[in-house]
Amino acid sequence: MNKELCVLVCGVGERASAVARRLIGEGYATVLHQERPPRSLRRRMCYADAWFDGVAALGGVEARRADRPTEFLCGMQTRQFLPLLLRPFDEVVERWPWDVIVSAPDHDERPPRALADLAELTIGVGSGFVAGSDCDLVVATDGLDPGAVLRAGDAPPNPRGADRLALDYWDVIAAREGTFAARKTIGDRIDAEEILGFLGEEPVRAPVAGRLSGLARPEQTALPGAPIAEIATSDRAPVAGVANRNKLIARGVSFAVEMEAGGWTPVSIGSR
């Protein structure tokens, strides 16, 4: 197994964060990339806050914004943290000889441009990618086998929000455009109709009771009809750390990298 591989993981949402955390934990030189400000709500389940604050931790592993080349190289060489690059994607790809590029957008994000031929191995995570066309491999995220590695075709799409309903999450929607000033923090227990914060001068109340699992960043303007907070209505729904499904997805990506780096040949079982 070649642990000297340089891996670029595109995204800072839950999926990308789980994948990057797994890969650096296994010894790969792993780097995150996010060109535009992320709108992730579940900020204790991903590295999105590093984009704004410079650093964020997930399960004991840090991501640090690498604004200078020395910070980028330090993370690559020591594997003690995940460097986060904010430069344009084309520039990041051209300036470093990546062995592996993984794109892992969350449900409400669009996949970037085709990855084919940008690295020795390219992996698309979730629906929207076609293995053998715009990337080498696809890792499934939904259905009965999250983390399955596909060598041809694409993963079936999952209707937006289906996983949230299954895990008992409830979105709090912005009624209008404005600045959302939260009065609660992620992880707080709240009652129905309790004030979560203010959108301008208008109070935003919790539609249901539960634990606060997500909050919009205060720097970002709330958009009408878009979620600005999220409530976990069941104690089994995680509000911090890596969710079980994302652990399976990260394991699938890790297996795919190891398989390709090791030159393994897929086994085909058929009739004789």
C-alpha positions in Angstrom: 0.0 0.0 0.0 1.4 3.3 -1.1 0.9 5.9 1.7 2.9 8.5 -0.2 -0.1 9.2 -2.4 -1.3 12.8 -2.5 -5.1 13.1 -2.3 -7.2 16.1 -3.0 -10.8 15.9 -1.5 -13.2 18.5 -3.0 -15.7 19.8 -0.5 -16.0 20.5 3.2 -19.5 19.1 3.8 -20.3 16.0 5.8 -19.3 13.5 3.1 -16.1 15.2 2.0 -15.1 15.8 5.7 -15.7 12.1 6.6 -13.6 11.0 3.5 -10.7 13.3 4.2 -10.7 12.4 7.9 -10.5 8.7 7.1 -7.8 9.1 4.4 -5.4 11.2 6.6 -6.0 8.8 9.4 -4.7 6.0 7.2 -1.6 8.0 6.4 -2.3 9.5 3.0 -1.2 13.1 2.3 -4.7 14.5 2.2 -5.9 18.1 1.3 -9.3 19.7 1.3 -10.5 22.1 -1.3 -13.5 24.5 -1.2 -13.5 27.5 -3.5 -16.7 29.2 -2.5 -18.1 29.9 1.0 -19.9 26.7 2.2 -23.5 26.8 3.4 -23.4 23.7 5.6 -25.7 23.8 8.6 -24.4 20.8 10.4 -21.2 22.5 11.3 -20.2 20.2 14.1 -20.3 17.3 11.6 -17.9 18.7 9.0 -15.0 21.1 8.3 -17.1 24.0 6.9 -16.1 26.4 9.8 -12.5 26.2 8.8 -13.3 28.2 5.7 -14.4 31.1 7.9 -12.5 30.7 11.1 -9.2 29.2 9.8 -9.5 26.0 11.8 -12.1 23.3 12.6 -12.0 19.9 14.3 -14.0 16.7 13.6 -13.5 13.7 15.8 -10.1 14.9 17.0 -8.7 15.7 13.5 -8.2 19.3 12.5 -8.6 21.1 9.2 -6.7 24.3 8.8 -7.0 26.9 6.1 -3.8 27.0 4.2 -3.4 30.6 3.0 0.3 30.3 2.6 2.4 27.6 0.8 4.3 26.8 4.0 1.0 25.9 5.7 0.0 23.6 2.8 3.4 21.9 2.8 3.4 21.4 6.5 0.1 19.6 6.5 1.1 17.5 3.5 4.4 16.4 5.1 3.4 15.9 8.7 -0.1 14.5 8.2 -0.9 16.3 11.5 -3.8 18.3 10.1 -5.8 18.7 6.8 -4.8 21.7 4.8 -7.8 23.5 3.3 -7.2 25.3 0.0 -9.5 28.1 -1.2 -7.9 28.8 -4.5 -9.7 28.2 -7.8 -10.0 24.5 -8.6 -8.1 24.6 -11.9 -5.2 26.4 -10.2 -5.1 23.8 -7.4 -5.1 21.0 -9.9 -2.4 22.5 -12.1 0.0 23.5 -9.3 0.4 20.1 -7.7 0.8 16.5 -9.1 -2.3 14.9 -7.4 -2.4 11.1 -7.4 -6.0 10.9 -6.4 -8.9 13.5 -6.7 -12.1 12.8 -4.8 -15.2 14.9 -5.3 -17.8 14.5 -2.5 -20.5 17.1 -2.7 -23.4 17.0 -0.2 -27.0 16.5 -1.2 -27.7 20.2 -2.0 -24.4 20.7 -3.9 -23.8 20.2 -7.6 -20.8 18.1 -8.7 -18.0 20.1 -10.2 -16.6 19.7 -13.7 -15.7 16.3 -15.0 -12.7 14.8 -13.1 -11.5 12.4 -15.8 -7.8 12.7 -16.7 -7.0 15.2 -13.9 -5.2 12.6 -11.7 -4.1 9.0 -11.8 -7.3 8.1 -10.0 -10.5 10.1 -9.8 -13.5 9.3 -7.6 -17.0 10.8 -7.6 -19.0 10.3 -4.4 -22.8 10.1 -4.8 -25.2 10.6 -7.7 -24.3 13.0 -10.6 -21.1 11.1 -11.5 -20.7 8.4 -14.2 -17.8 6.0 -13.6 -15.8 5.5 -16.8 -17.0 8.8 -18.2 -16.4 11.8 -16.0 -14.4 9.9 -13.3 -12.8 6.5 -12.9 -14.9 5.2 -10.0 -18.1 6.2 -8.3 -18.8 5.5 -4.6 -22.5 5.1 -3.7 -24.0 7.1 -0.9 -27.6 6.1 -0.7 -29.7 2.9 -0.8 -28.9 -0.3 1.0 -25.2 -0.3 0.3 -23.6 3.1 1.0 -19.9 2.9 0.2 -20.2 0.5 -2.7 -17.6 1.1 -5.4 -18.9 1.2 -9.0 -16.6 0.8 -11.9 -19.2 1.6 -14.6 -22.4 3.7 -14.6 -23.7 6.0 -11.9 -25.2 5.7 -8.4 -29.0 6.1 -8.2 -30.1 9.5 -7.0 -31.8 9.9 -3.6 -34.6 12.5 -3.3 -33.4 15.5 -1.4 -34.3 15.3 2.2 -35.1 11.6 2.4 -32.2 10.8 4.7 -33.2 13.7 7.0 -36.7 12.4 7.3 -35.4 9.0 8.1 -33.1 10.4 10.8 -35.7 12.8 12.2 -34.3 16.2 11.2 -36.4 19.2 10.7 -35.4 22.3 8.6 -36.1 25.8 9.8 -36.7 27.9 6.7 -36.0 31.6 6.2 -39.2 33.5 5.4 -37.3 36.4 3.8 -33.8 37.6 3.0 -31.7 39.0 5.8 -29.1 38.5 8.4 -29.8 35.6 10.9 -28.5 36.3 14.4 -28.7 33.0 16.3 -29.3 33.0 20.1 -28.6 29.3 20.4 -25.7 27.0 19.7 -25.5 23.7 18.0 -26.3 20.9 20.5 -28.7 23.0 22.6 -32.0 21.4 23.6 -34.9 23.5 22.6 -38.7 23.6 23.0 -41.3 24.1 20.3 -41.9 27.8 19.7 -38.7 28.7 21.5 -36.8 31.6 19.9 -33.7 30.4 18.0 -32.6 33.9 16.9 -33.7 36.9 14.9 -33.9 37.4 11.1 -33.4 41.1 11.1 -35.8 42.2 13.9 -38.1 39.3 13.4 -37.9 36.4 15.8 -37.3 32.9 14.4 -39.0 30.2 16.5 -38.4 26.5 16.6 -41.2 24.6 14.8 -40.6 21.5 16.9 -38.8 20.4 20.0 -35.4 18.7 19.9 -31.7 19.4 19.7 -30.2 22.0 17.5 -28.2 20.1 14.9 -27.4 22.9 12.4 -27.1 26.7 12.2 -26.3 29.0 9.3 -23.1 31.1 9.6 -23.8 34.7 10.8 -21.6 36.1 7.9 -23.9 34.7 5.2 -27.1 36.4 4.1 -30.2 34.2 4.6 -32.0 33.4 1.4 -35.8 33.2 1.3 -37.0 29.6 1.3 -33.6 28.3 2.3 -32.8 26.5 5.6 -31.1 28.6 8.3 -31.3 26.1 11.1 -32.0 22.4 11.6 -33.5 20.5 14.6 -32.9 16.8 15.4 -36.2 15.6 16.8 -34.9 12.1 17.9 -32.1 11.3 20.3 -30.7 8.8 17.8 -30.0 11.5 15.2 -26.4 12.8 15.6 -25.6 16.5 15.9 -21.8 16.1 16.1 -19.1 13.8 14.7 -19.3 11.6 11.7 -22.6 9.9 11.0 -22.6 6.1 10.5 -23.6 6.4 6.8 -20.7 8.8 6.1 -18.3 6.4 7.9 -19.4 3.7 5.4 -19.0 6.1 2.5 -15.5 7.1 3.7 -14.6 3.4 4.1 -15.6 2.8 0.5 -13.5 5.6 -0.8 -10.5 4.4 1.3 -11.0 0.9 -0.1 -11.1 2.2 -3.6 -7.9 4.2 -3.2 -6.1 1.2 -1.6 -7.4 -1.2 -4.3 -6.2 1.0 -7.2 -2.9 1.9 -5.5 -2.2 -1.8 -4.9 -3.0 -2.8 -8.5 -5.8 -5.2 -7.4 -7.8 -6.8 -10.2 -11.6 -7.1 -9.6 -12.8 -10.6 -9.3 -15.6 -11.6 -11.7 -17.8 -14.6 -10.8 -19.6 -16.2 -13.6 -20.7 -19.6 -15.0 -18.0 -22.0 -16.4 
